[in-house]
Amino acid sequence: MTTNGGWWLALAIVTAGLAETKGRRRWVWFVLGLILGPIATALVVIWDRPAVSQAPSAP
């Protein structure tokens, strides 16, 4: 049987994977997942992808 810590670690890994698919930094969200647990997962799911800044094209 998996302990609560095992589930928390698994959730942090899932959070990191979701964050990467949304264009966010995997390790930052992994750590946030370890600290915040399901709250971090919910934030990754709810928040939109970050806007991609485009450099102005040269004339």
N, CA, C and O atoms as a printed pandas DataFrame, in Angstrom:
     atom_number atom_name residue_name chain_id  residue_number  x_coord  y_coord  z_coord
0              1         N          MET        A               1    0.837   -1.184    0.000
1              2        CA          MET        A               1    0.000    0.000    0.000
2              3         C          MET        A               1    0.878    1.242    0.000
3              4         O          MET        A               1    1.869    1.317    0.725
4              5         N          THR        A               2    0.501    2.210   -0.821
5              6        CA          THR        A               2    1.283    3.443   -0.922
6              7         C          THR        A               2    0.908    4.386    0.212
7              8         O          THR        A               2   -0.268    4.550    0.539
8              9         N          THR        A               3    1.915    4.994    0.800
9             10        CA          THR        A               3    1.666    5.943    1.879
10            11         C          THR        A               3    1.199    7.271    1.295
11            12         O          THR        A               3    1.252    7.482    0.084
12            13         N          ASN        A               4    0.749    8.149    2.157
13            14        CA          ASN        A               4    0.315    9.469    1.701
14            15         C          ASN        A               4    1.457   10.228    1.035
15            16         O          ASN        A               4    1.236   10.983    0.088
16            17         N          GLY        A               5    2.651   10.034    1.520
17            18        CA          GLY        A               5    3.809   10.680    0.904
18            19         C          GLY        A               5    4.046   10.201   -0.516
19            20         O          GLY        A               5    4.474   10.970   -1.376
20            21         N          GLY        A               6    3.766    8.932   -0.757
21            22        CA          GLY        A               6    3.904    8.388   -2.105
22            23         C          GLY        A               6    2.906    9.005   -3.064
23            24         O          GLY        A               6    3.243    9.326   -4.204
24            25         N          TRP        A               7    1.673    9.169   -2.599
25            26        CA          TRP        A               7    0.659    9.820   -3.440
26            27         C          TRP        A               7    1.016   11.277   -3.694
27            28         O          TRP        A               7    0.809   11.790   -4.794
28            29         N          TRP        A               8    1.549   11.940   -2.679
29            30        CA          TRP        A               8    1.924   13.352   -2.815
30            31         C          TRP        A               8    3.049   13.493   -3.846
31            32         O          TRP        A               8    3.028   14.412   -4.665
32            33         N          LEU        A               9    4.021   12.591   -3.808
33            34        CA          LEU        A               9    5.117   12.605   -4.778
34            35         C          LEU        A               9    4.593   12.327   -6.183
35            36         O          LEU        A               9    5.002   12.983   -7.141
36            37         N          ALA        A              10    3.688   11.357   -6.308
37            38        CA          ALA        A              10    3.104   11.047   -7.622
38            39         C          ALA        A              10    2.335   12.246   -8.168
39            40         O          ALA        A              10    2.400   12.535   -9.363
40            41         N          LEU        A              11    1.618   12.935   -7.308
41            42        CA          LEU        A              11    0.875   14.120   -7.734
42            43         C          LEU        A              11    1.826   15.230   -8.179
43            44         O          LEU        A              11    1.529   15.948   -9.135
44            45         N          ALA        A              12    2.959   15.379   -7.503
45            46        CA          ALA        A              12    3.950   16.380   -7.899
46            47         C          ALA        A              12    4.527   16.053   -9.277
47            48         O          ALA        A              12    4.783   16.961  -10.068
48            49         N          ILE        A              13    4.731   14.785   -9.568
49            50        CA          ILE        A              13    5.243   14.377  -10.879
50            51         C          ILE        A              13    4.205   14.655  -11.967
51            52         O          ILE        A              13    4.542   15.138  -13.048
52            53         N          VAL        A              14    2.951   14.348  -11.672
53            54        CA          VAL        A              14    1.875   14.640  -12.632
54            55         C          VAL        A              14    1.768   16.140  -12.867
55            56         O          VAL        A              14    1.593   16.578  -14.004
56            57         N          THR        A              15    1.871   16.924  -11.812
57            58        CA          THR        A              15    1.815   18.381  -11.930
58            59         C          THR        A              15    2.939   18.890  -12.820
59            60         O          THR        A              15    2.719   19.768  -13.655
60            61         N          ALA        A              16    4.129   18.352  -12.652
61            62        CA          ALA        A              16    5.264   18.763  -13.483
62            63         C          ALA        A              16    5.017   18.424  -14.948
63            64         O          ALA        A              16    5.322   19.227  -15.830
64            65         N          GLY        A              17    4.478   17.262  -15.208
65            66        CA          GLY        A              17    4.174   16.873  -16.586
66            67         C          GLY        A              17    3.120   17.767  -17.216
67            68         O          GLY        A              17    3.257   18.174  -18.369
68            69         N          LEU        A              18    2.064   18.076  -16.464
69            70        CA          LEU        A              18    1.032   18.984  -16.969
70            71         C          LEU        A              18    1.602   20.365  -17.239
71            72         O          LEU        A              18    1.270   20.996  -18.242
72            73         N          ALA        A              19    2.460   20.830  -16.343
73            74        CA          ALA        A              19    3.057   22.152  -16.513
74            75         C          ALA        A              19    3.894   22.213  -17.784
75            76         O          ALA        A              19    3.867   23.213  -18.500
76            77         N          GLU        A              20    4.632   21.153  -18.063
77            78        CA          GLU        A              20    5.472   21.141  -19.262
78            79         C          GLU        A              20    4.612   21.181  -20.531
79            80         O          GLU        A              20    4.989   21.832  -21.505
80            81         N          THR        A              21    3.481   20.507  -20.533
81            82        CA          THR        A              21    2.616   20.536  -21.711
82            83         C          THR        A              21    1.990   21.905  -21.920
83            84         O          THR        A              21    1.553   22.231  -23.024
84            85         N          LYS        A              22    1.945   22.712  -20.856
85            86        CA          LYS        A              22    1.396   24.059  -20.970
86            87         C          LYS        A              22    2.484   25.114  -21.147
87            88         O          LYS        A              22    2.208   26.311  -21.058
88            89         N          GLY        A              23    3.706   24.682  -21.396
89            90        CA          GLY        A              23    4.792   25.631  -21.654
90            91         C          GLY        A              23    5.374   26.264  -20.411
91            92         O          GLY        A              23    5.941   27.355  -20.476
92            93         N          ARG        A              24    5.244   25.603  -19.295
93            94        CA          ARG        A              24    5.815   26.126  -18.045
94            95         C          ARG        A              24    7.002   25.271  -17.632
95            96         O          ARG        A              24    7.214   24.184  -18.169
96            97         N          ARG        A              25    7.770   25.769  -16.676
97            98        CA          ARG        A              25    8.984   25.068  -16.258
98            99         C          ARG        A              25    8.664   23.875  -15.366
99           100         O          ARG        A              25    8.023   23.999  -14.322
100          101         N          ARG        A              26    9.132   22.728  -15.813
101          102        CA          ARG        A              26    8.821   21.457  -15.143
102          103         C          ARG        A              26    9.302   21.433  -13.702
103          104         O          ARG        A              26    8.526   21.065  -12.820
104          105         N          TRP        A              27   10.545   21.807  -13.418
105          106        CA          TRP        A              27   11.110   21.679  -12.071
106          107         C          TRP        A              27   10.462   22.630  -11.084
107          108         O          TRP        A              27   10.269   22.286   -9.918
108          109         N          VAL        A              28   10.128   23.821  -11.545
109          110        CA          VAL        A              28    9.463   24.778  -10.654
110          111         C          VAL        A              28    8.124   24.214  -10.197
111          112         O          VAL        A              28    7.781   24.282   -9.017
112          113         N          TRP        A              29    7.367   23.656  -11.147
113          114        CA          TRP        A              29    6.056   23.120  -10.810
114          115         C          TRP        A              29    6.155   21.805  -10.052
115          116         O          TRP        A              29    5.246   21.464   -9.295
116          117         N          PHE        A              30    7.231   21.066  -10.238
117          118        CA          PHE        A              30    7.437   19.871   -9.434
118          119         C          PHE        A              30    7.598   20.250   -7.966
119          120         O          PHE        A              30    6.992   19.636   -7.087
120          121         N          VAL        A              31    8.415   21.262   -7.709
121          122        CA          VAL        A              31    8.624   21.722   -6.335
122          123         C          VAL        A              31    7.330   22.295   -5.763
123          124         O          VAL        A              31    6.982   22.030   -4.612
124          125         N          LEU        A              32    6.618   23.084   -6.574
125          126        CA          LEU        A              32    5.337   23.607   -6.103
126          127         C          LEU        A              32    4.355   22.474   -5.813
127          128         O          LEU        A              32    3.573   22.553   -4.865
128          129         N          GLY        A              33    4.397   21.426   -6.625
129          130        CA          GLY        A              33    3.556   20.269   -6.382
130          131         C          GLY        A              33    3.904   19.572   -5.083
131          132         O          GLY        A              33    3.016   19.087   -4.381
132          133         N          LEU        A              34    5.185   19.516   -4.756
133          134        CA          LEU        A              34    5.596   18.920   -3.483
134          135         C          LEU        A              34    5.113   19.751   -2.302
135          136         O          LEU        A              34    4.733   19.212   -1.262
136          137         N          ILE        A              35    5.132   21.071   -2.475
137          138        CA          ILE        A              35    4.754   21.957   -1.376
138          139         C          ILE        A              35    3.233   22.107   -1.269
139          140         O          ILE        A              35    2.668   21.995   -0.181
140          141         N          LEU        A              36    2.578   22.361   -2.400
141          142        CA          LEU        A              36    1.155   22.682   -2.385
142          143         C          LEU        A              36    0.236   21.504   -2.706
143          144         O          LEU        A              36   -0.957   21.541   -2.404
144          145         N          GLY        A              37    0.791   20.468   -3.313
145          146        CA          GLY        A              37    0.001   19.278   -3.630
146          147         C          GLY        A              37   -1.097   19.548   -4.649
147          148         O          GLY        A              37   -0.824   20.067   -5.731
148          149         N          PRO        A              38   -2.327   19.203   -4.314
149          150        CA          PRO        A              38   -3.430   19.325   -5.265
150          151         C          PRO        A              38   -3.726   20.767   -5.675
151          152         O          PRO        A              38   -4.290   21.005   -6.743
152          153         N          ILE        A              39   -3.354   21.716   -4.844
153          154        CA          ILE        A              39   -3.572   23.126   -5.200
154          155         C          ILE        A              39   -2.713   23.488   -6.405
155          156         O          ILE        A              39   -3.190   24.164   -7.317
156          157         N          ALA        A              40   -1.457   23.051   -6.426
157          158        CA          ALA        A              40   -0.574   23.324   -7.564
158          159         C          ALA        A              40   -1.101   22.649   -8.827
159          160         O          ALA        A              40   -1.042   23.231   -9.910
160          161         N          THR        A              41   -1.610   21.443   -8.699
161          162        CA          THR        A              41   -2.175   20.746   -9.855
162          163         C          THR        A              41   -3.367   21.509  -10.403
163          164         O          THR        A              41   -3.497   21.670  -11.617
164          165         N          ALA        A              42   -4.229   21.974   -9.530
165          166        CA          ALA        A              42   -5.398   22.745   -9.961
166          167         C          ALA        A              42   -4.978   24.038  -10.653
167          168         O          ALA        A              42   -5.584   24.432  -11.650
168          169         N          LEU        A              43   -3.950   24.697  -10.136
169          170        CA          LEU        A              43   -3.486   25.943  -10.758
170          171         C          LEU        A              43   -2.955   25.694  -12.167
171          172         O          LEU        A              43   -3.225   26.476  -13.079
172          173         N          VAL        A              44   -2.211   24.623  -12.346
173          174        CA          VAL        A              44   -1.683   24.307  -13.676
174          175         C          VAL        A              44   -2.824   24.042  -14.646
175          176         O          VAL        A              44   -2.778   24.474  -15.797
176          177         N          VAL        A              45   -3.835   23.343  -14.190
177          178        CA          VAL        A              45   -4.959   23.009  -15.061
178          179         C          VAL        A              45   -5.781   24.249  -15.394
179          180         O          VAL        A              45   -6.211   24.414  -16.536
180          181         N          ILE        A              46   -6.004   25.111  -14.426
181          182        CA          ILE        A              46   -6.871   26.276  -14.611
182          183         C          ILE        A              46   -6.194   27.387  -15.415
183          184         O          ILE        A              46   -6.809   27.961  -16.313
184          185         N          TRP        A              47   -4.949   27.690  -15.105
185          186        CA          TRP        A              47   -4.277   28.806  -15.770
186          187         C          TRP        A              47   -4.027   28.508  -17.238
187          188         O          TRP        A              47   -3.696   27.382  -17.611
188          189         N          ASP        A              48   -4.192   29.538  -18.072
189          190        CA          ASP        A              48   -3.908   29.424  -19.498
190          191         C          ASP        A              48   -2.407   29.358  -19.731
191          192         O          ASP        A              48   -1.598   29.633  -18.844
192          193         N          ARG        A              49   -2.070   28.984  -20.954
193          194        CA          ARG        A              49   -0.652   28.987  -21.336
194          195         C          ARG        A              49   -0.118   30.409  -21.276
195          196         O          ARG        A              49   -0.859   31.353  -21.553
196          197         N          PRO        A              50    1.160   30.588  -20.917
197          198        CA          PRO        A              50    1.724   31.938  -20.920
198          199         C          PRO        A              50    1.815   32.462  -22.350
199          200         O          PRO        A              50    2.050   31.702  -23.289
200          201         N          ALA        A              51    1.628   33.750  -22.496
201          202        CA          ALA        A              51    1.706   34.368  -23.815
202          203         C          ALA        A              51    3.144   34.311  -24.328
203          204         O          ALA        A              51    4.090   34.558  -23.580
204          205         N          VAL        A              52    3.294   33.988  -25.593
205          206        CA          VAL        A              52    4.613   33.916  -26.199
206          207         C          VAL        A              52    4.953   35.312  -26.716
207          208         O          VAL        A              52    4.258   35.862  -27.570
208          209         N          SER        A              53    6.031   35.867  -26.186
209          210        CA          SER        A              53    6.435   37.200  -26.643
210          211         C          SER        A              53    7.231   37.048  -27.933
211          212         O          SER        A              53    8.138   36.221  -28.033
212          213         N          GLN        A              54    6.875   37.854  -28.899
213          214        CA          GLN        A              54    7.572   37.817  -30.174
214          215         C          GLN        A              54    8.442   39.043  -30.304
215          216         O          GLN        A              54    8.018   40.159  -30.003
216          217         N          ALA        A              55    9.651   38.830  -30.750
217          218        CA          ALA        A              55   10.559   39.951  -30.967
218          219         C          ALA        A              55   10.075   40.751  -32.173
219          220         O          ALA        A              55    9.606   40.178  -33.157
220          221         N          PRO        A              56   10.188   42.063  -32.096
221          222        CA          PRO        A              56    9.771   42.859  -33.241
222          223         C          PRO        A              56   10.638   42.544  -34.458
223          224         O          PRO        A              56   11.858   42.426  -34.353
224          225         N          SER        A              57    9.997   42.413  -35.596
225          226        CA          SER        A              57   10.758   42.076  -36.802
226          227         C          SER        A              57   11.467   43.313  -37.324
227          228         O          SER        A              57   10.955   44.430  -37.252
228          229         N          ALA        A              58   12.652   43.081  -37.847
229          230        CA          ALA        A              58   13.478   44.181  -38.367
230          231         C          ALA        A              58   12.914   44.640  -39.716
231          232         O          ALA        A              58   12.532   43.813  -40.545
232          233         N          PRO        A              59   12.863   45.955  -39.933
233          234        CA          PRO        A              59   12.342   46.455  -41.230
234          235         C          PRO        A              59   13.283   46.224  -42.375
235          236         O          PRO        A              59   12.976   46.590  -43.510
